[in-house]
Amino acid sequence: MILSASGWRKVFAVSGNQNDADFEIGKNNTALCVLAAEAFALYVKNQSKKRNPLIAVGTDTRPTGKTMAQVIVRTLIYYNIKVQYLGISAAPEIMAYSKKTDGFLYISASHNPIGHNGLKFGLGDGGVLEGGQAKILADSFREKCSAENAQSHAEEILNAVSEKYFYKLLRKSEKFKAKALGVYSSFMKEIVTGSPKEKNQKLIFDLIKTSLEKNPVALVCDMNGSARCKSIDSNFFTQANLEFIPFNDTPGNIVHEIIPEPENLVYCAEKINMLQSKGKKDAVLGYMPDCDGDRGNIVYWSRKNNKAQIIPAQEIFALSVLSQLTFECWKNNGKVKNLAVAVNCPTSMRIDEICSKLDAQVFRSEVGEANVVNLGKEKRSLNFKVPVLGEGSNGGNITFPSAVRDPVASVFAIIKLLTLRDVLTKKGQLKKGLFHIWCEKCGVPYSQNFTLDDIIATLPEYVTTGVSEKRAVLKVKTSDKGKLKLRFEKIFLQEYRERKDELEQKYGICSWECCTTNGTKEIKNASDWNNGNGGLKVIFYGKDKTPQAFMWMRPSGTENVFRIMCDVKGNRPQMEESLLQWETSMITKADAL
């Protein structure tokens, strides 16, 4: 079982087959669920100092989810926890609702194959446990699993719980679910508008609705049987004057692979193409969430190419950042100080270019949603305004005050770019829209009749390795990843000296810098390449010290793989391929030593 701050995961299907859709989890996995819930119950009690703290429990739509939930709920009852079981719930939904509780325990393996499952833990702040807290919980769980009587102890807990009380609690699930949906919907209004005040929310949503009356948008969603089938999506979008067209929207009917990357976004693209061919000309935007519904990438109708196109993950994040930063300028009439964005280490450098034009700083953390969220918190405590953060390598975005990615927020980031256009104020003055603000900042001609094609065309051009590509994942034998990086360093230094002239002539690379990330800390120009399981990046610079590319690596915290990628400035796919091959070669050599 992989235990990380982002979540604990393993194959829970009793067969051990990661693609098994059976709901049975077996005796050993049942014991693991008991011990995990026990560790969390005691942790929450210690943190809250309450005799009977309140914990919300929910699942995504994996077959094993309900089985695991019944075990976990029983265990929490045993420890006198007040349990509110939401049943199927999207991750952002239960996390928003958790602010009304003392914590949450969410059963999901995110984008992993259907036979996998796992657990996410959080307190009442709307996010997962930060690194230090997660370590305490994981250590407690390991200790419980190591006890000689672990199996019998787990069985005793389950047998001690009253069946009558257990089923009485389950019958309240619909009531708790309804409350959670209400809290989540209200919270999403604050996320979209950047204001907790209903008056301000109404003003912005009225502008969006009015714009959509002139230029209607039908939103297509490939639910793929995910937890979002039972969340706020349909009601929330239709209330904003967006027509909502879902398909594959039966909860648990997972009809294709879960990860919302290009190979699975094709179904949403095909649906938009079909609707357009039948005259549905306003079907111009679509998305597909993963199983727990916190990650969702986007498809749009390209008028330029007359077909639906998939927006790469890094570009979706870039659009979200562009939208949120210009939205801050728009709300405050251009008077915004200390703007900043928090991102993970492998987020494309296109974000740095966007932020430099909008007078915002970029701060980087190690991979992991908890790391990015906590980095944002740290910067806010230093008086930075951080309206958006996230992991560009995975797409989507976290819009403050949320502490989790959300496809609804990503869709509305694009909707705001498309709908908040130039208007005349009551005094007859021109209030420039978001895209107009951006065009002025980057010196691009602006036209009022723009489309999403036009917005995408203004993004800084980069070629970036996709996170789900086969070439982005390596299997390595070396268990000590710090030692692997030290070996890599020696090989890199030698091969860079040998290739220096070639790299300068072919790619304009004249120098380099090593950066490492662990948790929320980034060390630039790092002299020690051994940073354990953290991220390591080599940035390449041109003659004028402008970054031209980087290669990055890190062992995954949720899968037994070593992830790599490259990011290259400009439309230079051959350079990206060449650098990635070089990185792969050096890591392979280091692993063989």
Secondary structure, DSSP 8 states (H G I E B T S, - for coil): -EEETTEEEEE-STT--TT------HHHHHHHHHHHHHHHHHHHHHHH--SS-EEEEEE-S-HHHHHHHHHHHHHHHHTT-EEEEEEE--HHHHHHHGGGSSEEEEE--TTS-TTEEEEEEE-TTSS---HHHHHHHHHHHHHHHHSTTHHHHHHHHHHHS-HHHHHHHHTTHHHHHHHHHHHHHHHHHHHHHT-S-HHHHHHHHHHHHHHHHHS--EEEEE-TT-GGGGSSHHHHHHHTT-EEEEES-STT---S-SS-SHHHHHHHHHHHHHHHHTT-TTEEEEEEE-TTSS-EEEEEEETTTTEEEE--HHHHHHHHHHHHHHHHHHHTTT---SEEEEEETTS-THHHHHHHHTTEEEEEE-SSHHHHHHHHHHHHHTT-EEEEEE-GGG---EETT-SS--HHHHHHHHHHHHHS--EE-TTS-EE--HHHHHHHHHT----TT--HHHHHHTS--EEE--TTSGGGEE----S-HHHHHHHHHHHHHHHHHHHHHHHHHHH---EEEEEEEETTEEETT-S----TTSEEEEEEE-TTS-EEEEEEEEE-SSSSSEEEEEEEESS-HHHHHHHHHHHHHHHHHHHH-
